[in-house]
Amino acid sequence: MSASSLVSKSLSRMREMVAHATGQSREPSEKVLDRIRRQLEECAAGLGGEISTRQRAARLAETYLKLDDSGRMAMLNMIALDFGPDPAAIADAHAAYQKAVGSDAQWDAEAQLRAAMRSRRIRILTQFNAIPQGVKFLVDLRADLLRFLPGNPLLKPLDRELEARLGAWFDVGFLELARITWNSPAALLEKLVQYEAVHEIKSWLDLKNRLDSDRRCYGFFHPRMPLEPLIFVQVALTDGLADDVQQLLDINAPVADASKANTAIFYSISATQTGLRGVSFGNFLLKRVVEDLQRDFSKLQTFATLSPIPGLVRWASRHPQELANAITPTDWKRLGEAGIANEHAPVLTGLLGGDTAWVEDETLRAALREPLLRLAARYLTEARKGTDPVDPVARFHLGNGARIERLNWMADKSEKGFAQSWGMMVNYLYDPDRIESNLEAFAREGRVDASATVRRQARR
C-alpha cells in the first residue's frame, strides 16, 4: 500500500475519532488535549520511517481542522510554549562555544550551539509540510495565528518561525508565473472571483470581459497549490494612461485592438493568502509580467497602474485639520458660491463621515475638486506611518520603484471608491530607467518619486 493511501486511511479514522472525542463542545477536553500533546511529542521526536511520520502529521492536521477557534488556539499555544528550544541546553552550548572560541573546537561548538537553538516547533512544521495539502494547511494555519496574535502575544515565536519557513518554501524561485485565460479550469476561475480584492467581479460576463483579448491576467502559483493563485494581476492594454476604472470594467465597451496598444495598465493586484502576509513576491510578479508583455506586444512603451487610494478618507477623518489646510482662500470663494460658508458646514463634516450627497451637486463637486486632489497629493507624498507611507497601496508600488504619476478625479464612482478616496484614483508609473534608483532611494531615505504635476498639487 502506498504512503498516500495509508495517510488517507489514517485521516478517515481520525475524522471518526475526533468527531467522537470533541462532540459539540466548544472547549477541547483535557483528554483531547493530552492526546494532542502526545501526538505533538511523537511528531517532534521524528521517530520511524517516512510513512509513519506522514501518518502522525496527517492525524495532527486532521485533529487541528476539526477543532473550533478555542481548540485551535489551545493547540497552537501548546506548540508555541512547549516545543521551543531548551533554555538550559542553549546556555550550556553557548558556554561551550565561548570557551572554544579561537581553538580548533570552535566550529564544532558553533554547530552544537546552532543545534541547541533549533526549535522543535520547526520539526513539527516541517512534517506538516510533507503531507498531501500540507503547504496549504500551513498557510491557513498561519492565517489563524495572525487572527489570534492580537489577543495572545505568546504565539509570536511560533508565528515568526512559521513566517520564516513559508518565506523559504515560497521563495520566488519556486513559483510559477502563469497566464489565466477564459479557458483556464473552472475551479481556478472561481478562485479569481473569490479572491478579487480591488474591484468585485459581479458576474461571469464581468470575468469574461477581464480576460478578453485586450486584457491579460497573470498569477503566481506554488507547485503544491496548482489551483490557488498566490497573487494575481489584471492588465488592460490601452492607448495612453487610463483615468476611469468604470470604462475599464464596462462589459459593454468595445474590445480594443491589443496589437496597437502602447500602454499596459495594471488595474487590480490581489494577494490571496492571508497566511502569507510578510512573504513578498508582488514586485517579482510585476517584473515578470512586464517581461512577458514586452515579448508579446512590441509597441508597449508605458507600464502603469490605475490604483485605489484605500486609506485616504480614513486618514483624513483622523486628521480633520489636513482637510481644512487643503482648502485655499480661492477654494473658499468657490465653496461660498456653492453655498458652503465655513469649515463647520454639514457638507465638509459629511465628507469625513462618508456622506456622498455632494456628488450629485455639480457646482459643489466642482468646488471640492481642487482641495480634495490637493489633499490626496499631500497624503500620498507626505503622510507617514513611521518612515513608510500610510497608504498600503502606495507603500507597495513606491517600494517597488514606481513613481506617483497622476491623480484622477472621479475615477472610481463605486460605493467603495467614494468611501475610501472620494472617488479618486492614482496612476503609479513603472519607468524601467528609474525603477532601480527609485527603489534604492525609497529603501534608503524613504524618498517618494512623484511627477511635477503631483508635487505642484501637494504644494498649493
Salt bridges, closest charged atoms under 4 A:
ASP34 OD1 - ARG37 NH1 3.77
GLU41 OE1 - ARG120 NH1 3.04
GLU50 OE2 - ARG54 NH2 3.22
GLU62 OE2 - ARG15 NE 3.16
ASP69 OD2 - ARG147 NH1 2.95
ASP82 OD2 - ARG37 NH2 3.58
GLU110 OE2 - ARG114 NH2 2.25
ASP140 OD1 - LYS136 NZ 2.95
ASP144 OD2 - ARG72 NH1 2.98
ASP144 OD1 - ARG147 NH2 2.91
ASP159 OD1 - ARG142 NE 2.73
GLU161 OE1 - ARG121 NE 2.63
GLU163 OE1 - ARG142 NH2 3.29
ASP206 OD1 - ARG210 NE 2.99
ASP214 OD1 - ARG215 NE 3.86
GLU228 OE2 - LYS191 NZ 2.80
ASP292 OD1 - ARG295 NH2 2.29
ASP331 OD2 - ARG374 NH1 2.70
GLU343 OE2 - HIS344 NE2 3.74
GLU370 OE2 - ARG369 NH1 3.05
GLU370 OE1 - ARG460 NH1 3.37
GLU405 OE1 - ARG403 NE 2.76
GLU445 OE2 - ARG444 NH2 3.34
GLU445 OE1 - ARG447 NH1 3.44
ASP449 OD2 - ARG434 NH2 2.93
